[in-house]
């Protein structure tokens, strides 16, 4: 009878413990829920921050790229522009480069190179002027004396003496022509900016050149086959005429007697194209790589020596390049000899603007 209160006390303690545990679980759940809510709030804030950061990063990246391009690409363009001027022989324009210290130093060294090239060019021009006077003056006197003897102004000459005078006169004129070619080639190097541009028709220029060379063409019994399309272009008439004259003269020298010269002008892929073909022996493989080098003379044809200064084709290349064009040897077809191809831009002013 006395054990019942003990049992009641034990059950009451268990109920209390259960209520405390349940309350503890509720408090813990609430604490975890608040913590989770706080973490969610923080995560949402971080997510918004990342979105805004990414949105700001794109314009910042473009802004940084623009700044870097201004700091680096602009001086690089200035250096490239200065190099083009030096390549064109314009030594009178100082090189000014802005930007980081290393690039500015590179610009200073480039300007030193410009000044040095200007000094060398001035010295070369002075030498050419002096050489022109020292060589041409006595040669002119010599030719005048030979001419007087050949015309028998100072007395009658026998047949042998007259023949010798004609040989001396021809050799003197040949020497004079080569001196002029040498001086011309030396003056034109690097003078890309000295072109006297005008609108002209290359086909008409070729007709004029052929007409002026008619005696040489007839002397070798040659025929000229023309396929000339009207080709209006901007160019220096005197220099392009020199290009045509040199190429035709070269073809006349090497073409077999009685053969045909083929001259064609066409428009192809934005270029004015001149194609000149003879029926000669062609260009030997070992000569093709050096043909446009100054003073280089290839193997003469079998029917006789063809003497030259080796500057005619070098002058052609210089003048064609001055017009931002190209000159090359094409692969000959059956029955063809040497095939020269000149490609010129129709509007040199657009080429120069680039």
C-alpha positions in Angstrom: 0.0 0.0 0.0 2.9 2.4 0.5 4.5 1.9 -3.0 2.0 3.9 -5.1 3.2 7.4 -4.2 6.7 6.4 -5.4 5.3 5.3 -8.7 3.4 8.5 -9.1 6.4 10.5 -8.3 8.4 8.6 -11.0 5.8 9.1 -13.6 5.5 12.8 -12.8 9.3 13.3 -13.2 9.2 11.5 -16.6 6.4 13.8 -17.8 8.4 16.8 -16.8 11.5 15.6 -18.5 9.4 14.9 -21.6 8.0 18.4 -21.6 11.5 19.9 -21.1 12.9 17.8 -24.0 10.0 18.8 -26.2 10.5 22.4 -25.4 14.3 22.1 -26.0 13.6 20.5 -29.4 11.2 23.4 -30.2 13.8 26.0 -29.2 16.5 24.2 -31.2 14.3 24.0 -34.2 13.5 27.7 -33.9 17.2 28.5 -33.5 18.1 26.4 -36.6 15.3 28.0 -38.6 16.5 31.5 -37.7 20.1 30.4 -38.6 18.9 29.0 -41.9 16.9 32.2 -42.6 20.0 34.3 -41.8 22.1 32.2 -44.1 19.6 32.4 -46.9 19.4 36.2 -46.4 23.3 36.3 -46.6 23.4 34.1 -49.6 20.8 36.2 -51.4 22.9 39.3 -50.6 26.0 37.6 -51.9 24.1 36.6 -55.1 23.0 40.1 -55.7 26.5 41.3 -55.1 27.9 38.9 -57.6 25.3 39.9 -60.2 26.1 43.6 -59.7 29.8 42.9 -59.7 29.5 41.0 -63.0 27.4 43.7 -64.5 30.0 46.3 -63.5 33.0 44.1 -64.5 32.0 44.1 -68.2 32.1 47.9 -68.8 35.2 48.1 -66.5 36.9 45.5 -68.7 36.0 47.4 -71.9 37.2 50.6 -70.2 40.5 49.0 -69.2 41.0 47.6 -72.7 40.4 51.0 -74.2 42.9 52.6 -71.9 45.5 49.9 -72.6 44.9 50.3 -76.3 45.5 54.0 -76.1 48.6 53.6 -74.0 50.1 50.8 -76.2 48.5 50.7 -79.6 48.8 54.4 -80.3 52.6 54.6 -79.9 52.9 51.3 -81.9 50.9 53.0 -84.7 53.2 56.1 -84.4 56.3 53.8 -84.8 54.7 52.0 -87.8 53.9 55.4 -89.4 57.5 56.6 -88.8 58.9 53.4 -90.3 56.8 53.9 -93.5 58.1 57.4 -93.8 61.7 56.2 -93.5 60.9 53.5 -96.1 59.6 56.2 -98.5 62.7 58.2 -98.1 61.0 61.0 -96.1 63.9 61.8 -93.7 62.9 65.4 -93.0 60.0 64.5 -90.7 61.0 64.0 -87.0 59.9 60.8 -85.3 57.8 61.6 -82.2 56.4 58.7 -80.1 54.4 59.1 -76.9 53.6 56.3 -74.4 55.5 54.3 -71.8 59.1 55.0 -71.2 60.5 52.0 -73.1 58.4 52.8 -76.2 59.4 56.5 -76.0 63.1 55.3 -75.9 62.4 53.2 -79.0 61.0 56.3 -80.7 64.1 58.3 -79.8 66.4 55.6 -81.3 64.2 55.6 -84.4 64.6 59.3 -84.7 68.4 58.9 -84.4 68.2 56.4 -87.3 66.3 59.0 -89.3 68.9 61.7 -88.7 71.7 59.3 -89.7 69.9 58.2 -92.9 69.3 61.9 -93.7 73.0 62.6 -93.4 73.9 59.6 -95.6 71.3 60.6 -98.2 72.7 64.2 -98.3 76.2 62.8 -98.7 75.0 60.5 -101.5 73.3 63.4 -103.3 76.4 65.5 -103.0 78.5 62.7 -104.4 76.1 62.2 -107.3 76.2 65.9 -108.1 80.0 66.0 -108.1 80.3 62.8 -110.1 77.8 64.0 -112.7 79.9 67.1 -113.2 83.3 65.3 -113.2 82.2 62.6 -115.7 79.7 64.3 -118.0 81.7 67.5 -118.6 84.8 65.8 -120.1 82.7 63.2 -121.8 80.7 65.9 -123.6 83.9 67.6 -124.7 85.2 64.3 -126.0 81.9 63.6 -127.9 82.0 67.1 -129.5 85.6 66.5 -130.6 84.7 63.1 -132.1 81.7 64.7 -133.8 83.9 67.3 -135.5 86.4 64.7 -136.6 83.6 62.4 -137.9 82.0 65.3 -139.8 85.5 66.0 -141.3 85.4 69.7 -140.2 89.1 69.6 -139.5 90.1 67.7 -142.7 89.3 64.7 -144.8 89.4 61.3 -143.3 90.1 58.0 -145.1 87.6 55.1 -144.8 89.4 53.5 -141.9 89.6 56.7 -139.9 85.9 57.5 -140.6 85.0 54.0 -139.4 87.0 54.5 -136.2 85.4 57.8 -135.6 81.9 56.3 -135.8 82.9 53.6 -133.4 84.3 56.2 -130.9 81.1 58.3 -131.3 78.9 55.2 -130.6 80.9 54.2 -127.6 80.9 57.7 -126.2 77.1 57.9 -126.5 76.7 54.5 -124.9 78.9 55.6 -122.0 76.9 58.8 -121.7 73.7 56.8 -121.6 75.0 54.5 -118.9 76.1 57.4 -116.7 72.7 58.9 -117.1 71.1 55.6 -116.1 73.3 55.3 -113.1 72.5 58.8 -111.9 68.8 58.3 -112.6 68.8 55.0 -110.6 70.6 56.5 -107.7 68.3 59.6 -107.6 65.1 57.6 -107.7 65.8 55.2 -104.9 63.4 55.9 -102.0 61.6 58.7 -103.8 58.1 57.3 -103.5 56.7 60.6 -102.6 58.1 62.5 -105.6 55.5 61.1 -108.1 53.8 63.7 -110.3 50.3 62.1 -110.4 47.8 62.6 -113.1 45.0 60.7 -114.8 46.3 58.8 -117.9 45.6 55.9 -120.1 48.3 53.2 -119.9 47.4 51.8 -123.4 47.9 55.2 -125.0 51.2 55.5 -123.2 52.3 52.1 -124.7 51.2 53.2 -128.2 53.4 56.3 -127.8 56.4 54.2 -126.7 56.0 51.7 -129.5 55.9 54.6 -132.0 59.1 56.1 -130.6 60.9 52.7 -130.8 59.7 52.0 -134.4 63.2 52.4 -135.9 64.7 49.8 -133.5 61.7 47.5 -134.1 62.0 47.8 -137.8 65.8 47.4 -137.7 65.3 43.9 -136.3 62.3 43.1 -138.5 60.0 42.6 -135.5 56.3 42.7 -135.4 54.2 44.0 -132.6 50.9 42.2 -131.7 48.8 44.6 -129.5 45.8 43.8 -127.3 45.3 47.0 -125.5 42.3 47.6 -123.3 41.6 51.2 -122.3 43.1 51.5 -118.8 42.5 54.8 -117.1 44.7 55.2 -114.0 46.5 57.7 -111.8 50.3 57.7 -112.3 53.4 59.6 -113.1 53.4 59.8 -116.9 57.2 60.2 -117.3 58.0 57.3 -114.9 55.5 54.9 -116.4 56.7 55.8 -119.9 60.2 54.9 -118.7 58.9 51.6 -117.4 57.3 50.8 -120.8 60.4 52.0 -122.8 62.8 49.9 -120.7 60.7 46.7 -121.0 60.2 47.2 -124.7 63.8 48.0 -125.3 64.8 44.9 -123.4 62.4 42.7 -125.4 63.7 44.2 -128.7 67.3 43.4 -127.7 66.6 39.7 -127.0 63.8 38.9 -129.4 65.0 36.9 -132.5 65.0 38.8 -135.8 61.6 38.6 -137.6 59.7 37.4 -134.5 56.7 39.0 -132.8 56.4 41.0 -129.6 53.1 40.5 -127.8 51.8 43.5 -125.7 48.6 43.3 -123.8 46.9 45.6 -121.3 43.9 44.3 -119.3 41.9 45.0 -116.1 42.0 42.1 -113.6 40.9 41.9 -109.9 41.3 45.6 -109.3 44.7 45.9 -111.1 45.8 47.4 -114.4 47.9 44.6 -115.9 50.6 45.0 -118.6 51.9 41.7 -120.1 54.8 41.9 -122.5 56.0 38.7 -124.2 58.8 38.0 -126.7 59.6 34.9 -128.6 63.2 34.8 -127.6 65.1 32.1 -125.6 63.5 33.2 -122.3 65.2 33.8 -119.0 67.6 31.1 -117.7 66.6 29.6 -114.3 69.7 30.9 -112.6 69.0 34.5 -113.8 65.3 34.7 -112.8 66.0 35.3 -109.1 68.5 38.2 -109.9 67.0 39.8 -112.9 65.7 42.9 -111.2 68.9 43.5 -109.2 70.9 46.6 -110.1 74.0 45.9 -112.3 73.0 42.3 -112.9 73.2 41.1 -116.5 72.0 37.7 -117.5 73.4 35.4 -120.1 73.4 37.1 -123.6 71.6 35.4 -126.5 73.4 33.2 -129.0 73.2 35.6 -131.9 75.5 38.1 -130.3 76.4 40.0 -127.2 73.7 42.4 -125.8 75.6 44.8 -123.7 73.8 46.9 -121.1 74.4 48.6 -117.7 72.2 46.1 -115.9 70.0 49.0 -114.6 67.1 49.0 -117.0 65.0 46.4 -115.2 66.1 47.7 -111.8 64.7 51.1 -112.8 61.5 49.4 -113.9 61.1 47.7 -110.5 61.8 50.9 -108.6 59.3 52.9 -110.6 56.6 50.2 -110.4 57.1 49.9 -106.6 56.9 53.7 -106.4 53.4 53.3 -107.9 52.6 50.6 -105.2 52.6 48.0 -107.9 54.3 44.7 -108.7 56.5 43.5 -111.6 57.4 39.9 -112.1 58.4 37.2 -114.5 55.5 35.0 -115.5 55.7 31.3 -116.5 56.0 31.2 -120.3 53.5 29.2 -122.4 54.5 27.2 -125.4 56.2 29.4 -128.0 56.8 32.2 -125.5 60.2 33.5 -124.3 60.5 36.1 -121.5 57.1 37.1 -120.0 57.1 40.3 -118.0 53.9 41.2 -116.0 53.4 44.6 -114.4 50.4 45.2 -112.1 49.5 48.7 -111.1 46.6 50.0 -108.9 44.2 52.2 -110.8 44.1 54.8 -108.1 47.4 55.3 -106.4 45.9 58.0 -104.1 43.8 55.3 -102.3 46.8 53.1 -101.9 48.8 55.9 -100.4 46.0 56.7 -98.0 46.3 53.3 -96.4 
